[in-house]
Amino acid sequence: MTLNRRLTAALALPLLGLALSACASEDTAGGGDTETITVTDALGEEEVPLNPESVVVFDMGVLDTLDTLGVDAITGVAKGGAVPSYLEKYASDDYVTVGDLFEPDLEAIPRAEPDLIIVGGRSAAMHDTLEKTFEDVPVLDMSVDETSYLESSRKNIETLASIFEKEQQARDKLAEYDDRIAALRTKAADAGEGLVLLTSGGEVTAYSLNSRFGFLHQDFGVRPATEQLGDTESRHGEAVSFEFIREADPDLLYVVDRDAAIGEEGKSAEEILDNALVKKTSAWKNDKVTYVDAEAWYIVVGGLTSLGTLLDDVETSLA
C-alpha cells in the first residue's frame, strides 16, 4: 500500500495546488456499512472513515485544526512535552499518550481504539511503521509543504474538514484569513525589509526566503532583509553572528525563542539579543523587534488557530 501511495504522490505533485476533491462511498466489504471518504495526503490518495469516532493524532498542527473545528473524536495524542499551552487539555489523562512527535508507543495506541491515525511533520517518519503495525487502520500523513506554507496548510485544513464534515467552518475561517492576508500584503509593501531569527541554547540562527519561515516573505509580503542566506539551511536555520544582523540591518525583526517553545531552560531571546550590534539595527531603533508566539511558529505547523496567531504577530509588527 505504501509503495503505491508514494507513487501516486509523486505523479500528483503538479496538482497539489488544486482544490481538494473528495468522494464518499459505502464500504460494503464483509457486510460492513461504514461510510468512507477518499482524500489526498502527502503520500497520495487514502480511503478513510467519514466522521471517525476515534482518532490518534501525532501532529500538533492537526490537533490544533481538529480542536478549532470542534471535532470531539480525539482519543490519543503524542505528548512528551509537545502539546502547546492552548491545547493543554490534550496533555491530560483523558487522552491516551501514544508516544511523542518522533517515536510511537505501539503498545499504547491500541488502548485508544483508533479508526484513524494522523501523522505529519516531525512524526511523518513513523507513517510506514504505523501502517504496517495497524493494517486495518488508515494512516494519513498531513505534513505541510513548508516551501508553499499557506497553500499546503489550507489544503490540509480542507482535507481534515471534509473528513469530519466541517467544511463550512473551515471555509469561513480561511476566508477571514484571506482578507487579513490581503491587508497585510498591502501594508508590508511599504514597511521595509524583514529578517527571521531563532534563538536556542544561547545561539542565533537566521532564515532565508525559502526556509520554513519563508511564509513571512512569500505569503505575507514582507521583503527579505538579506540575500546572503542559503536556501538549503537546516531546519534550525543558518548560524549567524551579531555582526551579520547589524550588516543586514532589518527594518523588521521577527524572533522565535525555540527554548521557550519546547520548554527548555536557558537565556531568553530578549537576553540574547540585548547586544550592542543588534541595537544598531533599524528594527531595534524603531521598536520593530517582534518576539513572536514561538509555539505557533515553531511547534504547531499549519494549524487553523496557529495560522491566525502568525497573522496576529505580523499584523502587530506592521502596526
N, C-alpha and C positions, 0 to 999 in steps of 0.2 A: 504493500500500500504506500509506504513512504517513498519508494523509488518513483512510483507513478505520479505521486503528488508533486515531488520535486521536479519531474519532467514537465508536468503541467505548469508549474510555477515559472519555469524557465521560458516556456513558449508564450506564457501570458504576460511577461514583463512589459511589453509595449502597451498593454491595455490597463495597467494599474491605475491610470488616471481617470478611467471611465467610471461612471456611476455604477454603484452596486446593483446587480440584478440577482434576485434570489427566487427560487421556486419552491413551493411547498408540495409535499406529496404524502400519501398514506403508506406507511411501512407495513405491508401485509405478510412479510416473511414470518413463517412459523405461526401464523394466525394472529400476530400482534396488530394493534391498531394505533401505534404511536405515530403521531403526525411529525414529519420531519421537514427540514428546510436545507437547501444546498447553498452554501456560502463560500466565499473565496478568502483564504487567509494568506499568510506569507509563503506557503508551500503549494498553493493551488486550491482546487475545489474539495470541499468536505461536506458530507451529509451529517447533520446534527439534529437532535430533537428540537422541535418547536416548543418554546416555553419549558425547558428542562426544569425539573423540580429540585435537583441537587447539583451544584456546580462547585468545582475546586478551582481556585484561582492562584496562579503563581506570579502574576504581573500586577504591579501597583497601579499602572495606568488603566488596566482593565477593571481592577477593583474600584477605582475612582469612578469610571464611567457607569458601571453597573449600579453602584450606590447612588450616583446622581440621578439615574433613570428610575430609581425606586425598585430595583429588582431585589426580591427577598429570597432568592433561591440559593444564595451562597452558603455552603456548609463547611468548606475547608479553605484555609488561607496559608500561604507561605509567610512565615513570621520572621523570627530571628532578628528582631530589631528593625525590620524593613518597613513595617506598617507606618505610614505617615500619621502625624498627630491628629489631623482632622478626620482620619478614618480609624481612630484608636479602638473603637468598639470591636473591630475585627481581630484585635490582638487578645481579646478575652477568651475565656474557656468555652464560650458559647459556640466557638468555631474551631474545628479540628485543626491542629497545627500539622500541616502536610509537608513540612520541610522549610527550606529558606529559598532565596532567589537563585541559588546555584546548585542546590542538592535536594532532590525529593526524598521524603520519608516513605518508602514503598510499603512499609508495614502500616503506617498511619492512614494512608489515602483510602483504603477500603472502609475505614470507620466513617468516612464522610459519605459513603454510598453514592459516588458521583454518577450522574448521567452525562456529564460533560466536564472535560478538563481543559483549562486555558493557560497557555504559557506565552511568553513574549519577552523580547529584550534580553535582559540578563539571564532569564530562565529558559530561553529558546533552545539552548544546547541539550536540555533534558527531554525534548519532544520525542525523539525516537525511542528512548528508554521507556517512557510512559506509554507510548503507543504499543510497544511490544509486550509490556507487562500487563496492561489492561486492554486486551484485544477487543473487548466488547464496548469500550467507552471511547467515543471520538475525542481526539486531542487537537485543539486549534492552536496555531502559532500566530498570535496577534502582535508581532513585532512591528514597531514603527520604523519606516524607512526615513532615517534622520536627514538624508540628503533632500528629502521632499516632505519635511516635517508636517506642515499643515495639511497638505493633501492626503498624506498617509494616515494621519491621525483622524481626519474626517472620515475616510473610508472605513477605518476600524470601528469608529463610533457608530456609523450607519449599519455596519455588519452586526454589531452587538445589539443594536436597537431592533434590527429585523428579527433576530433570534427570539427576543422577548416581547415582540410586538409593541415596542415603544418608539416607533418611527416618528410620530408627531412630536413627542417631547424632544427627541434629538434634533429634528428639523428646526424647531422653534429656537433652541439654544444656539445652534450653529448659525442660524440667520442673524441672531443678535450679535454673535461674534463677527460675522461678516461685516456688519455695519461698523463695529468698533475698529476692525482692521482697516477698513477704508479710511476712516477718520485718522487713524494712526499714521498711515502711509502719507497722508496729506501733511500732517504735522512734521513727520520725520524728514520730509524733503528739504526743509529749511532749518533743521535742528542741529546740523553739524555731523561729525563723524563719531562712531561709537566703537568700543572695544569691550569684549567679554573676558574677564579674568576669573580664575578659580583658585582659591587658597586651600591648602591641605598640608598638614604637618609643618607649618611654617614656611612652605614653599608657594610660589606663584606660577601659574601656567596661563597661557593665553590661547584663544580660539579663533580660527580663521573663518572666512566666509562660507566654506564648505564643510564646517565641522558640525558636531552635534547641536551646537547653539547657533548654527547658521540661520535659523528661522528669524533671528533678530534682524538680519540683513535681507534675506531672501523674501520672507513673508511680511515682515513689519516695516521694511523700507528704510531702516537705519543704515546709512552708508558706513562701510568699514574704515577704521582709522589707519590701517596699515595693510600693505600687500606683501609684507616680509615673511608672514607666517606660511608654512607649507600647507598643502591640502591633505596631507596624509598623516597628520599628527595622531598620537594615541588618544584613546578615549578620555584621558585625563589632561589633554592639551599639550602644548609645547612650552617647556620651561623657559621662562624669560626673566631678565633682570629688571631692577628698578630703572636702570638706565634706558632699557628698551621702552618701558612705559613712558618715561619722560620724552624720549625721542618720538614715539608715536603720537604723543600729545593729543589724546582723545578729547573731544568736546563732551562726550557722554561715556561714563564708565559704569559697566554692569558687573557686579561682583557676586560670585557664587561661593558660599562658605561650605565646602564639602564636609568638613569635620562636623559642622552643625547639622548637616543633612543626614549623616549616618550615625550621629550620636557619639562622636569621638571627642575626647578632651584635648585641649590644646589652645594655642593662641587664636583669638577670633580674627575674622577678616579685617575688622576695623583696626585691630592692633598691628597686624602685619603690614597694612598699607599706610600706617602712620609714619611716613618716611619723607625725608626732605625732598627727594627727587619726585615722588608721586605728587607732593604738594605743589610742585611747579607746573603741573598739567592744567590745561584749561578746565577740565572737568572738576578738578578739586577746587580751583579758584572760584568757579562759578556755582559751586554747590550742586554739581551734576553727577555725583557718585551715588549710584543706586545699589544698595545691598539687597539683592533680590530674594524672593522666597526660595530657599535652597531645596526644599522638598519638591516643589513644583518643577523647578528647573533641572534637578539632578536625579531625583528618585522616581517621581510619578510622570512617566513619559507618555504624552498623548492622551491623558485623561480628560473627561469632559469638564470637570471642575478645574483641573490644573491648567488647562488652556486659558480659562478665564483669569487665573492667577497670573499667568505670563502677561496677559494683556493689562492687568492691573499694574504690574511693575513697570511696563514700558510706558503706559499712559502717565504714570507718576513721574517718570524720568523726563517726559516731554512737556509736562505741565508748565 
